[in-house]
Amino acid sequence: MEEQEVAVDLVEDWEVELAVDWEELGVDWEEELELEGIGVNWGTQASQNMQPSTIVQILKDNKIDQIKLFDSDHWSVKFFAGTGIEVMLGIPNNHLAELSNDYDRAKDWVKENVTKHLYDGGVNIKYIAVGNEPFLKAYNGSNLKTTFPALKNVQKALDEAGLGDKIKVTTPQNADVYESGSNAPSAGNFRSDIKENMIQILKFFKENNSPFLVNIYPFLSLYQNPGFPVEFAFFDGGAKPVQDKGISYTNMFDANLDTLIWSLRKIGIPKMKIIVGEIGWPTEGHVKANVKLAKKFYDGFFKKMAMKKGTPLYPGDIEYYLFSLTDENQKSIAPGDFERHWGVFRYDGQPKFPMDFTGQGHDKMPVGAKGVKYLEKQWCAFNSDIKNMSLVPDNLGYACAMADCTALNYGSSCNKLGSIQANISYAFNMYFQMQNQDVEACSFQGLAKIIETNASTLECLFPIALESAGTRLWMQTGPSILAGLLVFLALF
């Protein structure tokens, strides 16, 4: 860890020198280069979460003025009162049915989750996200009958409360709601199985001056399509352009957003405010999910946003929400092991790499969380005195099924620990920490012991659990129940 501290000191020294240079020129660098409208998603599917007050501190210190939530937990939302930060509340998909069937439920929801926060100096609520990617192909149409009625009921309740002009409803959709068979944006159209639903919803948005939120992930295009040209996921012009009706597309983001524009045009909506609800790049869990490529992606994306030129068919400033603020070690890994590592910050609010949110290229480490409270400085490690390894596979498999071993994947930060024992220790420690350092969570049939020596390397962090701000969630392991066992076997 000492090497990391030295690296941070070097960055801080560089920042001081840079500030002096700009000061000599008579320029307030922070003020001149501030970029308005930076938004982030904050998810809480983690074994421990930071205090909402710490989240507010991170946002304010980094001049991030918009946050998108995936629920409307009253205790968390109240911390944004008086901050000026624009808040988008979320309604999970499992609440759509009750809100669509019972208008009184929608009225009660608005009263309890919106109106209560709207007092002088209260929370600046701007949007309500009704559902989250409800039309994903993976959901097999389970939300088709409830999404639009829920939207209407929540908007009606807002109108009745006199809030309809100030707060708008929307529904974040994954980019899979539209498609282009030829890979050319002009061939774009909404999926046939949901087209009527999308027409209903989008016309409703148009009537109510609500924006359309779309989640765009160049990384997923790269992950899901082996033949996808890598450079097309980035913004530095290194990809072979895609030609479409006289327009040359050099990156996936522009092509994807313009595919949406074509899809909207084809249903008779040529103009609509579009917000990018989620965009980002993961840093673990896949060979292409790493800090180097994440930095490359964000550097290009921030530079593009700073130019405020939009896309060929959607020119101008684009409002967006980065995905995401912090890592979430209990997210489902059904889509891929990288799902737990989308954060710009680590689980404890510490930045992963230098960047410049203003897009001017003056990289520095974002301001991390302050005053974070950890549990004791202790770790769970493999007992090296053990000679009989027969119990290891089952215990390692259990640890990784119930905790997060995705950093051990090929190409990830903990993939080169150098010994079988170190890999086993990493898995055991993740389980121990995610169980709030419960002594019984570091047993593994006598294979493990609690130590006070930090096994972290410059590349691989052996984390310490946080003093949690919220209730512990159950793990969502997806199909990788045997992930730990497979990791173990790969070591031989």
Secondary structure, DSSP 8 states (H G I E B T S, - for coil): -HHHHHHHHHHHHHHHHHHHHHHHTT--HHHHT--S-EEEEE---SSS---HHHHHHHHHHTT--EEEESS--HHHHGGGTTS--EEEEEE-GGGHHHHHH-HHHHHHHHHHHTGGG-STT--EEEEEEESSSTT-GGGTTTTTTTHHHHHHHHHHHHHHTT-TTT-EEE--EEGGGEE-TTS-GGG-EE-TTTHHHHHHHHHHHHHTT--EEEE--HHHHHHH-TTS-GGGGSSSS-S--EEETTEEE-SHHHHHHHHHHHHHHHTT-----EEEEEE----SSBTTBSHHHHHHHHHHHHHHHHHT---SSS-S--EEEES-SB--TTS--SS-GGGG---SB-TTS-BSS-B-TTSSS--B-----SS--B--S-EEEE-TT----TTHHHHHHHHHHHS--GGGSTTSTTTT--SHHHHHHHHHHHHHHHTTT-GGGG-TTTTEEEESS----SS------B--SS-------TT-TTHHHHHHHHT-
